[in-house]
Amino acid sequence: MNVWRINLKPSAAAGIDPRRLCLDKGIVGVGWQIDWQSEPVLWEDYERKAIEIYYNNGDKSWWPALNAIYNRIKTDDLIWTRDWQGIYYVGRIESDWHYETTPDFAQADIVNVRKCDWQKIGTIESAPGKLVNSFIPARTVQAVNDETVLLFSKILYNKKIGTTFYDIESLTGKDIYSLLSSSDCEDAIALYLQVEKGYMVIPSSCKSDTMTYEYELKHRETGRKAVVQVKNGYVDLSSDDYSGIESEIYLFTTKGNYRGLPKSNIHFIDTKTITDFMYQNLSLLPDRMKLWVSLTKV
């Protein structure tokens, strides 16, 4: 099975919220309407007319979206979306494709649909980082090719419906860093430095395009500046690469090695230190991290 994401942003009539229609009626779908004469609309008739209207007139987005809705997405696949308030939902596909002919669907421009059991998840902190990033491309429907996102989605869906629809092996004792995203690791280090070391994160620095460090902090008592570099995976970090920065420097790699000559202002953070911190401060973690940590804790 696969996990998907969909941007529910068709050309709806004024005052119509297509996202709300999909969530309320338990469907997922896209637009690209045709003039139809009889019901039900068969796929062969729809495809022939849609090719004439959209494909032959240079609409490059029609076929990738319809191919996903009709062919690629399978029953029991999971799919994510978000509403206009930024609330995330995960849904389980429950049927094959059909064409909706009722006026409310036409006004919302949601006509190529499949039944979907939507479950409300929450704000951005509740969604996997790679899933959130997948909404950046303009493509309407897209597969999220990530085993961790798929596992996370299965666990969340089971939790929301209160039963084990998807079989999942126990994660107790598993490597937490194989489940956390890069942004999760950055959050863990930020929380650790604030709680344990007395620093405060400067939010605007998190938007910096520098490749040298992730964000800046200031010590709440001394005002001393600190910067952080975080790598998730088999990436080595060397103290020699940070010799020109006049501040405290905290380096963290989940599976790599620390290299270079020791320096008094450069601190290598051990993975066990952060693992213990997360287990001991579960209530401070973002919801998505809290789930991973609670499931892997021995």
LOTOR-768600 format. One record per residue (C-alpha): y, x, z. Coordinates in pm, whole numbers, padded with zeros to 5 digits, always signed. Example, Ala and Ser with C-alpha at 12.3 -4.5 7.8 and 13.67 -1.06 7.14 Angstrom:
-00450+01230+00780 -00106+01367+00714 
This chain:
+00000+00000+00000 +00365+00097-00036 +00697+00040+00134 +01006-00061-00063 +01373-00132-00020 +01587-00385-00206 +01962-00428-00241 +02018-00805-00246 +02344-00796-00439 +02309-01019-00747 +02592-01202-00927 +02602-01499-00691 +02850-01787-00718 +03161-01771-00500 +03087-01846-00136 +02710-01799-00174 +02534-01531+00029 +02213-01435-00156 +02096-01220+00135 +02105-01516+00371 +01922-01737+00123 +01638-01484+00092 +01608-01434+00468 +01628-01805+00552 +01387-01921+00282 +01137-01640+00326 +01158-01492-00020 +01262-01168-00185 +01400-01163-00535 +01645-01061-00802 +01856-01230-01069 +01859-01199-01449 +01842-01571-01527 +01730-01732-01853 +01761-02076-02005 +01432-02250-01940 +01294-02574-02081 +00988-02655-01872 +00839-02583-01531 +00677-02371-01413 +00835-02086-01607 +00556-01859-01731 +00600-01484-01720 +00542-01447-02095 +00825-01691-02170 +01056-01532-01916 +00989-01178-02041 +01046-01269-02406 +01381-01436-02337 +01497-01174-02088 +01430-00895-02337 +01655-01073-02588 +01932-01138-02334 +01930-00822-02125 +01720-00538-02264 +01832-00575-02626 +02195-00580-02509 +02172-00256-02319 +02113-00376-01961 +01938-00070-01817 +01883-00216-01471 +01691-00529-01575 +01347-00384-01646 +01313-00143-01348 +01393-00429-01109 +01170-00687-01279 +00887-00440-01326 +00893-00373-00952 +00908-00741-00856 +00643-00852-01105 +00407-00553-01141 +00452-00268-00897 +00497-00445-00563 +00167-00576-00430 +00080-00849-00182 +00100-00713+00176 +00336-00432+00075 +00632-00400+00309 +00993-00418+00193 +01323-00352+00369 +01667-00503+00316 +01991-00541+00510 +02244-00821+00538 +02621-00799+00496 +02660-00718+00867 +02436-00412+00833 +02137-00566+01013 +01805-00437+00881 +01497-00651+00810 +01142-00562+00712 +00926-00812+00527 +00566-00847+00415 +00508-00964+00056 +00302-01285+00065 +00271-01401-00296 +00285-01311-00663 +00595-01354-00881 +00737-01691-00975 +01062-01811-01132 +01277-02039-00915 +01451-02323-01100 +01629-02507-00815 +02013-02505-00810 +02053-02317-00481 +01854-02024-00615 +02045-02029-00943 +02379-02027-00760 +02265-01731-00551 +02132-01561-00867 +01795-01511-00697 +01543-01649-00946 +01267-01393-00991 +01108-01417-00651 +00809-01357-00427 +00739-01506-00086 +00819-01268+00197 +00774-01286+00574 +01100-01130+00698 +01130-00982+01047 +01468-00886+01193 +01475-00523+01308 +01833-00445+01411 +02121-00211+01341 +02106+00126+01166 +01976+00305+01476 +01660+00095+01452 +01578+00200+01095 +01417+00529+00979 +01668+00781+00849 +01501+00825+00509 +01490+00447+00468 +01863+00420+00541 +01938+00696+00289 +01732+00517+00024 +01997+00244+00009 +02253+00490-00130 +02129+00488-00494 +02247+00192-00700 +01897+00089-00815 +01818-00269-00709 +01454-00216-00604 +01311+00119-00509 +00994+00259-00354 +01040+00468-00040 +00783+00740-00088 +00743+00861+00266 +00430+00832+00482 +00629+00830+00806 +00851+00543+00688 +00538+00351+00587 +00373+00410+00924 +00694+00320+01107 +00724-00001+00903 +00365-00104+00981 +00415-00044+01353 +00741-00240+01358 +00596-00531+01163 +00294-00553+01396 +00525-00539+01696 +00751-00814+01562 +00474-01060+01479 +00286-00986+01801 -00048-00904+01643 -00223-00619+01461 -00190-00716+01096 -00193-00350+00985 -00455-00117+01133 -00290+00196+01273 -00456+00496+01434 -00342+00603+01780 -00043+00839+01780 -00092+00954+02139 -00057+01332+02155 +00054+01363+01792 +00326+01613+01699 +00651+01421+01755 +00837+01643+01507 +00611+01532+01224 +00741+01179+01283 +01111+01241+01347 +01354+01270+01056 +01613+01546+01026 +01882+01308+01153 +01660+01216+01449 +01633+01583+01543 +02010+01624+01517 +02053+01326+01749 +01804+01470+01998 +01989+01802+02017 +02326+01627+02050 +02198+01417+02339 +02038+01720+02505 +02357+01927+02490 +02568+01641+02626 +02333+01548+02909 +02200+01890+03009 +02473+02135+02905 +02795+01943+02964 +02915+01922+02604 +03081+01634+02418 +03024+01579+02046 +03331+01564+01822 +03244+01270+01591 +03463+01374+01297 +03283+01709+01276 +02958+01529+01194 +03106+01444+00855 +03176+01805+00770 +03035+01933+00441 +02971+02279+00582 +02621+02416+00537 +02652+02649+00838 +02623+02390+01112 +02569+02018+01168 +02851+01931+01410 +03090+02070+01671 +03107+02009+02045 +03349+02090+02326 +03246+02160+02682 +03383+01885+02907 +03501+02130+03174 +03579+02463+03006 +03681+02337+02663 +03457+02602+02507 +03361+02518+02148 +02999+02502+02036 +02831+02442+01701 +02476+02334+01622 +02232+02402+01341 +01915+02194+01322 +01623+02234+01081 +01324+02001+01067 +01019+02174+00921 +00902+02528+00851 +01254+02670+00820 +01345+02995+00995 +01686+03043+01157 +01847+03385+01201 +02118+03477+01451 +02256+03721+01193 +02376+03429+00978 +02614+03313+01252 +02780+03639+01358 +03117+03534+01217 +03150+03213+01421 +03350+03251+01741 +03188+02990+01964 +02867+02908+02141 +02595+02855+01883 +02281+02647+01939 +01999+02682+01688 +01696+02454+01667 +01403+02454+01423 +01103+02228+01473 +00835+02442+01305 +01011+02761+01191 +01082+03091+01366 +01394+03242+01520 +01497+03578+01375 +01774+03833+01408 +01923+04042+01688 +01992+03867+02020 +02355+03778+02094 +02506+03642+02413 +02667+03340+02243 +02366+03238+02032 +02104+03016+02193 +01759+02942+02051 +01635+02600+02167 +01262+02568+02229 +01083+02261+02088 +00909+02195+02420 +01246+02178+02593 +01357+01900+02358 +01021+01723+02370 +01035+01711+02749 +01396+01596+02737 +01310+01305+02506 +01014+01197+02717 +01227+01208+03032 +01528+01029+02881 +01365+00756+02674 +01639+00501+02748 +01907+00723+02588 +01733+00757+02253 +01811+00550+01942 +01559+00269+01899 +01369+00431+01610 +01324+00754+01809 +01229+00560+02120 +00939+00404+01929 +00804+00739+01808 +00842+00906+02147 +00678+00621+02339 +00384+00610+02096 +00316+00985+02109 +00366+01035+02482 +00047+01141+02658 
